[in-house]
């Protein structure tokens, strides 16, 4: 298991499919305008798995 990120630590860019099947890239939501991104992962929540 990896160590959790520290507050303010930078993460690597990644791309994931949205629920609409479109690619969503993390760095498209980050910027100099002070945007923050919060990710939640809910395994098996509202999915056909």
C-alpha positions in Angstrom: 0.0 0.0 0.0 1.3 3.5 -0.8 1.6 6.4 1.5 -1.2 9.0 1.4 -0.5 12.4 -0.2 0.3 15.3 2.0 -1.7 18.4 1.9 -0.5 20.6 -1.1 1.4 17.7 -2.7 1.3 17.5 -6.5 0.0 14.4 -8.2 0.7 13.0 -11.6 -1.7 13.8 -14.4 -4.1 11.1 -15.4 -7.1 10.5 -17.7 -10.2 8.5 -16.8 -13.5 7.9 -18.6 -16.6 9.7 -17.3 -20.0 8.2 -16.8 -20.8 9.5 -20.3 -17.8 7.7 -21.8 -15.8 10.8 -22.4 -12.2 11.1 -21.3 -11.7 13.5 -18.3 -8.1 14.7 -17.7 -7.1 15.9 -14.2 -4.8 18.7 -15.4 -7.7 20.1 -17.5 -9.3 21.1 -14.1 -6.2 22.5 -12.5 -5.0 26.0 -13.1 -3.5 29.2 -11.9 -7.0 30.5 -11.0 -6.8 28.6 -7.7 -9.1 25.7 -8.7 -9.1 22.7 -6.4 -10.0 19.2 -7.4 -11.5 16.6 -5.0 -11.8 13.0 -6.2 -14.1 10.4 -4.6 -14.0 6.8 -5.6 -17.1 4.7 -4.6 -16.5 1.1 -5.6 -19.8 -0.6 -6.7 -21.8 2.6 -6.0 -24.3 3.1 -8.8 -22.3 0.8 -11.1 -23.3 -2.4 -12.9 -20.4 -4.2 -11.2 
